[in-house]
Amino acid sequence: MARNQQPDDRGIYDLVVVGGGPAGLTAALTAAGAGRSVCIVDKTPRGQVMFSGPTGLFSKALRDAAKKVRVRTLRDMGLRDTSIWKQVQDMTVDIMNDSGHKNVLAVEASRLPYYRGRATLLPSDASGQSTLVVVEDPHGDHGDPEIAGSAQGARRMSVFKVKGRKLVIATGSRPYKLPHVPYNGKTIHDSDSIRNLGFLPRDMVIVGSGIIAIEFAKIFCMLECHVTLVVRSASFVGALGRIGVDKAIAFALQRDLMKSGVKILFDAEVDEVQEQDDNSSLHLKIKRSSNKKLLCTIDTNILMTATGREPNSKNLGLETAKVRMDKNGCILVSGDLETNVQGVYAAGDVVGLPSLASTGIEQAQTAVQRMFKLDDVAERTWMRAEPRAPKDPASLMRSPLEYPIGIWTLPEIGYIGRTKERALADGWSSVGEAVARYDQTIRGRVQGLDTGLLKLVFSKPDGVILGVSATKSCLASSRETLGRQTLRGSGREGREGER
Ligand SMILES: Cc1cc2nc3c(=O)[nH]c(=O)nc-3n(C[C@H](O)[C@H](O)[C@H](O)COP(=O)(O)OP(=O)(O)OC[C@H]3O[C@@H](n4cnc5c(N)ncnc54)[C@H](O)[C@@H]3O)c2cc1C
């Protein structure tokens, strides 16, 4: 085992992975598990546990903390907001560290070397057999092979090189920033900088209607914050539909937020942000998206934007290494996840939509499987229609049966396959839906819970299931209605379809 984790006598690893999020970790562990020599580089800042920061992990950790800390009760007990927020922050960091430690253990169990540092690509060596990655770690001391001082000499910079016959780039994404918003990292945040929020806000405005905006809206609502969601379109269906979420599920999330007290302004955008003299509050002008007229003004503690993400492909040396990107900076890949440079692969958010953990993992696994011609590593773990199917973003978006998706909103949602609209667009002529609602079950009625939903989409003539979507709270009790509803749905509608 240990033998596999050394580079060969020319110092070349079978695989170098840049980025230790879900995609990079999966690539490294899959290759190591298949006996290849691998090393992984991630620029996790010093002081933070390695592999504890996939882009979306902070919100999950905050969510779990928010579920446990009862802010109202603690306030009633006389605790100050500063103490409550400290508690929430500590719990969040603990959850993230815990996840990081588990990942570090997995990496160490596979005996693969991992480095903390920022990686940059150099062109392939003269033989074209390997790709060189330079790793810079401002405070590190990897000892060997090259140590360079900083220009001022005051800061030690450890610079060293690693070489791989194959390379996976999995550097993820960062938030898209609205050009007219003066982000200050204190009261005005994007969906990454929010993790540094220094106080428990009483009021918050969130811009966006995708999973990130919805997740944070519910989390801060649970923390007794008055949340206003500013949404450019007329509903959530557009943003969620782009990543394959069923309309009914999108509406269920919308209803749940409203019921929880989140105020949603549709057809709206933030026009102007004024920081007040007290440095702790903001005055926002909100305009109608459709006619650009003033809709309202809002005074709030915090503004957070969650209006999409862009790939982390800048300053990576991609131009020098001649790796091609599209106009948005997404690395262009083949169906096997290989870039135009032979031996250089990319996976996860850095290649573009759907930018989800599940799809990044799927891509990383596929990349390793195909670069080393490992026949069934990925097949063992995922249900899929076509094992050799292409996994580049465009193909994934065309083939929803290729990957299951889990979204950690509250309530959580999971789905695989097609929605009814998508099935019709893809050529099915007669499509039915069978729906089981939690509020129709006895337990749902007793508990007064109404967000649970399980939906099957099926081809009417033959009853073949084309897609399944569910919100989490329905799963426990859905069996009692699912069988009944599904049979009724496919039976009756199947006959209609045959006429
Ligand atoms: C708030 C939020 C909620 C989300 N919720 C969900 C959800 O519910 N379900 C879901 O499926 N997805 C969700 N996502 C998306 C999910 O987090 C991402 O799709 C996933 O993390 C992408 O994985 P990745 O490995 O491609 O990139 P990342 O997780 O971003 O990891 C990239 C890694 O690369 C490292 N890196 C970057 N540049 C360099 C460099 N030059 N050198 C060395 N290392 C580098 C970074 O340090 C980072 O660790 C959410 C995202 C956000 C922001």
The ligand as an SDF file (V2000), in Angstrom:
LIG
                    3D

 53 58  0  0  0  0  0  0  0  0999 V2000
  -24.0390   27.7370    0.4770 C   0  0  0  0  0  0  0  0  0  0  0  0
  -23.9370   26.5660   -0.4380 C   0  0  0  0  0  0  0  0  0  0  0  0
  -24.8240   25.5120   -0.3200 C   0  0  0  0  0  0  0  0  0  0  0  0
  -24.7250   24.4040   -1.1540 C   0  0  0  0  0  0  0  0  0  0  0  0
  -25.6340   23.3900   -1.0150 N   0  0  0  0  0  0  0  0  0  0  0  0
  -25.5150   22.2820   -1.7710 C   0  0  0  0  0  0  0  0  0  0  0  0
  -26.4160   21.1970   -1.6020 C   0  0  0  0  0  0  0  0  0  0  0  0
  -27.3110   21.2370   -0.7720 O   0  0  0  0  0  0  0  0  0  0  0  0
  -26.2570   20.0930   -2.3810 N   0  0  0  0  0  0  0  0  0  0  0  0
  -25.2560   20.0070   -3.3110 C   0  0  0  0  0  0  0  0  0  0  0  0
  -25.1360   18.9710   -3.9880 O   0  0  0  0  0  0  0  0  0  0  0  0
  -24.4000   21.0370   -3.5080 N   0  0  0  0  0  0  0  0  0  0  0  0
  -24.5040   22.1620   -2.7590 C   0  0  0  0  0  0  0  0  0  0  0  0
  -23.6390   23.2130   -2.9360 N   0  0  0  0  0  0  0  0  0  0  0  0
  -22.6320   23.1060   -3.9850 C   0  0  0  0  0  0  0  0  0  0  0  0
  -21.4380   22.3000   -3.5100 C   0  0  0  0  0  0  0  0  0  0  0  0
  -20.9430   22.7960   -2.2910 O   0  0  0  0  0  0  0  0  0  0  0  0
  -20.3760   22.3790   -4.5870 C   0  0  0  0  0  0  0  0  0  0  0  0
  -20.9350   21.9450   -5.8150 O   0  0  0  0  0  0  0  0  0  0  0  0
  -19.1950   21.4980   -4.2630 C   0  0  0  0  0  0  0  0  0  0  0  0
  -18.5760   21.8960   -3.0650 O   0  0  0  0  0  0  0  0  0  0  0  0
  -18.1730   21.5810   -5.4060 C   0  0  0  0  0  0  0  0  0  0  0  0
  -17.1250   20.7360   -5.1130 O   0  0  0  0  0  0  0  0  0  0  0  0
  -15.6960   20.9970   -5.7450 P   0  0  0  0  0  0  0  0  0  0  0  0
  -14.8200   19.9390   -5.1660 O   0  0  0  0  0  0  0  0  0  0  0  0
  -15.8120   21.1240   -7.2080 O   0  0  0  0  0  0  0  0  0  0  0  0
  -15.2470   22.4520   -5.2230 O   0  0  0  0  0  0  0  0  0  0  0  0
  -15.0900   23.0530   -3.7610 P   0  0  0  0  0  0  0  0  0  0  0  0
  -15.9130   22.3480   -2.7710 O   0  0  0  0  0  0  0  0  0  0  0  0
  -15.2680   24.5190   -3.9150 O   0  0  0  0  0  0  0  0  0  0  0  0
  -13.5670   22.7820   -3.4030 O   0  0  0  0  0  0  0  0  0  0  0  0
  -12.5340   23.3910   -4.1350 C   0  0  0  0  0  0  0  0  0  0  0  0
  -11.2600   23.2900   -3.3330 C   0  0  0  0  0  0  0  0  0  0  0  0
  -10.1830   23.7360   -4.1540 O   0  0  0  0  0  0  0  0  0  0  0  0
   -9.2730   24.4730   -3.3710 C   0  0  0  0  0  0  0  0  0  0  0  0
   -8.5280   25.3510   -4.2700 N   0  0  0  0  0  0  0  0  0  0  0  0
   -9.0020   26.3490   -5.0570 C   0  0  0  0  0  0  0  0  0  0  0  0
   -8.0030   26.9020   -5.7740 N   0  0  0  0  0  0  0  0  0  0  0  0
   -6.8650   26.2400   -5.4330 C   0  0  0  0  0  0  0  0  0  0  0  0
   -5.5060   26.3620   -5.8230 C   0  0  0  0  0  0  0  0  0  0  0  0
   -5.0790   27.2410   -6.7410 N   0  0  0  0  0  0  0  0  0  0  0  0
   -4.5940   25.5230   -5.2520 N   0  0  0  0  0  0  0  0  0  0  0  0
   -4.9700   24.6030   -4.3210 C   0  0  0  0  0  0  0  0  0  0  0  0
   -6.2620   24.4520   -3.9280 N   0  0  0  0  0  0  0  0  0  0  0  0
   -7.1960   25.2590   -4.4810 C   0  0  0  0  0  0  0  0  0  0  0  0
  -10.1430   25.2030   -2.3650 C   0  0  0  0  0  0  0  0  0  0  0  0
   -9.4040   25.4840   -1.1840 O   0  0  0  0  0  0  0  0  0  0  0  0
  -11.2650   24.1760   -2.0950 C   0  0  0  0  0  0  0  0  0  0  0  0
  -10.9930   23.3800   -0.9670 O   0  0  0  0  0  0  0  0  0  0  0  0
  -23.7170   24.3500   -2.1400 C   0  0  0  0  0  0  0  0  0  0  0  0
  -22.8160   25.4110   -2.2730 C   0  0  0  0  0  0  0  0  0  0  0  0
  -22.9250   26.5200   -1.4440 C   0  0  0  0  0  0  0  0  0  0  0  0
  -21.9750   27.6630   -1.6050 C   0  0  0  0  0  0  0  0  0  0  0  0
  1  2  1  0
  2  3  1  0
  2 52  2  0
  3  4  2  0
  4  5  1  0
  4 50  1  0
  5  6  2  0
  6  7  1  0
  6 13  1  0
  7  8  2  0
  7  9  1  0
  9 10  1  0
 10 11  2  0
 10 12  1  0
 12 13  2  0
 13 14  1  0
 14 15  1  0
 14 50  1  0
 15 16  1  0
 16 17  1  0
 16 18  1  0
 18 19  1  0
 18 20  1  0
 20 21  1  0
 20 22  1  0
 22 23  1  0
 23 24  1  0
 24 25  2  0
 24 26  1  0
 24 27  1  0
 27 28  1  0
 28 29  2  0
 28 30  1  0
 28 31  1  0
 31 32  1  0
 32 33  1  0
 33 34  1  0
 33 48  1  0
 34 35  1  0
 35 36  1  0
 35 46  1  0
 36 37  1  0
 36 45  1  0
 37 38  2  0
 38 39  1  0
 39 40  1  0
 39 45  2  0
 40 41  1  0
 40 42  2  0
 42 43  1  0
 43 44  2  0
 44 45  1  0
 46 47  1  0
 46 48  1  0
 48 49  1  0
 50 51  2  0
 51 52  1  0
 52 53  1  0
M  END
$$$$
